[in-house]
Structure formats: structure tokens, C-alpha cells
Amino acid sequence: MSTIEQETSLIEKLKKHCLDKLRENNHKSIWYDVPIKELLSMMIGEIFELEEAIKFNFTPNEVWREAADVADFVAMIAEVYEIEYNKNLE
């Protein structure tokens, strides 16, 4: 079982990499204008890139960066879903 410190460290490390990747890609389209199905497809592509990074023994930093891409897409999907869900309540 993990400790709160280990969990916090894990999330902080992921957060750093996620923010770095978002800032690197901020010139791309705004995710809340992208349909969920398209975001899901893009996330699957990122999962394959993460798998390749592990398979081909990339550095831990490169694997973290690929994991951050996946996590960023997961967050984008949740955000777009929430926006659409709330619009349907109006």
C-alpha cells in the first residue's frame, strides 16, 4: 500500500510533466473545441507512443513525457465531457 507522501510525489511528478507538455503544445487547437471521439482517438495514439517508449527502452524522462501526453488527453476528455454535460442541463 502506498503512503500519502508517495502518492503526492507521484502526482506532483506527473503534474510537472503534464504542464510542460501542455505548454509545449499550446500552439495547437484548443481542446474544448475538439469532439470527444477525436480526443479519444488522439489519446489512443498517445497510449501507443507510451507503449513504444517502454518497448524501446527510452529514458525514464521520455516515458514520463509520453505518460503526461496520455494524462493530458484524459483530462481534456473529462473537461469536454463536463462542458457538454452541463450544456445539456441548461
N, C-alpha and C positions, 0 to 999 in steps of 0.2 A: 504494500500500500504506500502511495506517495504521501509526502508531507506537504503542508501548505507552502512551505518555502520552495520545495521542488516544483510544485505546480505554478507558483508565481514566477519562478525563474524561467520555466518553460514558456509561459505566456509572454513574458517580457521579451524573451529572445525572439519568439515568433512575431511579436508586435514590431520590434525593430526592423526585422526583415520585410514584413508586410508594408510598413511605411516607406522603407527605402524603395521597394518595387513600385508602389503607387506613385511616388514622386518621380521615379524614372519614366513612368508611362503616362504622366499627367497630360501629355500632348495628344493622347488618343481620345476617342469619343467618351462622353460621359456615360457611365454605366446605367444610370437610371433611365436613359433613353433607349436602351437595348432590350429587346424582348427576352423573357426568361429562357425560352427554348434556345435562343442563340447563346446566352450566357452559360447555360448548361453544356452546350456543345463545346464552347471555348474552355470550360472547366475540365471537361474530359480530355481535351488536348493537353492541358497543363498537367493532368494526372499522368498521362503518357510521358511527358517530358520529365516529371519527377521519377517515374519508373526507370527511364533511360539513364538518368543521372546516377541512380543507385546501381543499376545493372553494369554501367561502365566505370564504376568506381570514381566518380567525380569527388572533389574535395567536400568536406563537410559544409563549408560555406556555400558552395554551389548547390548542394542538396537543400540546405536551408532556404536558399533563394527560390528554388523550384517549389518547395513546400509553401513558401509565402505566396507565390503565384496562385496555387490551389486555394489557399485560405482566403486570399483576396477575392477570388471568384465566388467562393462560398458566401462570403459576406455581401458581395454585390447582389447575388441571387436573393438572399434573405431581405436585403434592403428593397429591391424592386418588388418582391412579393408583398412586403409590408405596405409599400406605396399603393400597389394595385388593390390589395385587400381593403385598405382604408378608403380608397376611392369608391369601392363597391358598397361601402356602408353609408355613403352620403346619399 
